[in-house]
């Protein structure tokens, strides 16, 4: 039996450590004896006495005779661990004000995104809540992308992009076919208690770092996004009956004789939606929004449905699309291609001259698409109105040849555009926010090398399609949501912006001379619209557009309808893109089920699927952003001798972020590289200030920079600061 005070304290700590490591498990003195490796009577008696003392202190609870469990403590919390690039940890706990700071040495094998148990210290340092990770409850991820270093007896993988403070040890027998320096996908298989690094195995060799396909596949692997379909899924898709059968047509509304066409991006291959148009005898218009009837082919429980659900969305990378559905469906069977009959799910509206909906019909249809237009072609029709036929010039046309658009189609496009403008004006008046953020696009050669950069603009043709898709989405959601008996449905919701984020946005935009009116919901949205209009075309546009979007809540899928703040709709869903979004397939199924008189479905099933769809959408969005960053770095590698005008888009204690005006590429000027003075970060001024010269680099300043380093692997640009625009003359 331990006799000295130090021995007794150590023995007690060992017992407590056992309970802390197994917080949900109960032990009696016999089990503890085995765990601690003691079997003498004296030690067992001491364990019994210690258990009683800890019970009397409230540290342990007796859950049954002689069996104890660690008592709940206000010092223990469950939260999600975040780790900075410098290895500092922060645990975010629901309901707790402020994050819990975790020193690197107290992370105890916790990794970024893990659900952890954290012990909060009673003392505070510099006002910070501090703690220690005591248990990993759930790993965020088991698979990581990194670069392997192979030695004679073992290998290790250094992972980038996860803020990991350790590499992963790989036994020589588990390196697969990887060669030294390869980029690989590695699975973490365990982490020994006294080991500094986890053990893993290489499950896929991605290729040599810096090579195009390697880096694109690495982006997908980093977010757990597949780029190939399993053979059984491809086989099932290829075996689908793609014929249009009379027996099926009889079950549908036949719209094949009504003028119908699609308007999509020039390079689109999957056409989700088509518009039909005809003028009625009473002077109103019948406008149909026809959506690919994916749910006719993708049935609950088949392998296509399982795969589509897991993917939940198509991923649009800078050089390719990773589709949710196999190509035979996404680009062929379901795609509403011109001069082909297709099964569709439709929202058909009777609309009067003032763009007011008089009557609505929902149901399954069959259509014939008379024509396919690119946005540029539809825009040309809008900008060259005529009452007769119109010739599309070769530089605009999809075929690069001049062709004639017939009078009925010209009339339809012009009238749809007029009605869309009324719908949009009404939506803006009701408080919708107009985010027309500039999209960066790259001109790629056959080897995916960027030859140039251009910006995608949203013009009237884009807005025409947008308004009628919004009308269909809103109307479907209203049809279900306003029924007298509540029916569970999948909504697309967007919460009101967080007050703190709006206040932070206000603080930044006042540096540029702008302000917001946050008196109420409508004034906030109206002043946001005014802000976005006022910055249009100015140097700070992309910066403020980005900051405004970040101040908004994220739109998500859920069965709990709270409306859509950004669109100013009380009811909204996603009905119009089932080829590329799984929630739209769920909406089609539920809509048909309720049209057929079905009772409400189970909420939990659809809430889980909605949450999964939201999560996958976020991952796809991150992958898309990473692919753009990769291509921006690749583009800038060929422009290292050029001087660029940029805008300071971020200020931190370690450097300045600068966004180049001409191509929207963003890089960093490190404070250590500003050699003319020692600069200090001033948080209140969003600036760094020279200690001696008092020279200031502030958020929004126009500066000239040059590429110092372009790192394809890390997708990062380092710039050299040349100076303020007003101070220097640069010939680019």
Helices and strands as residue ranges (DSSP letters): H 5-21, H 29-36, H 41-56, E 60-64, E 67-70, E 76-83, E 89-92, E 100-102, G 104-106, E 115-125, E 128-138, E 143-150, E 154-159, E 168-171, G 172-174, E 182-190, E 198-208, H 212-222, H 231-238, H 246-249, E 253-254, E 260-264, E 273-279, E 285-292, G 294-296, H 303-311, E 315-316, E 321-322, H 327-327, I 328-333, E 341-351, E 357-368, E 371-374, H 375-383, E 390-392, E 403-405, H 407-429, E 439-444, E 450-456, H 460-481, E 491-493, H 499-509, G 510-512, H 521-534, H 541-551, E 556-558, H 582-595, H 603-637, E 643-651, E 655-660, E 666-670, G 671-673, E 679-682, E 687-690, E 696-698, E 702-711, E 716-724
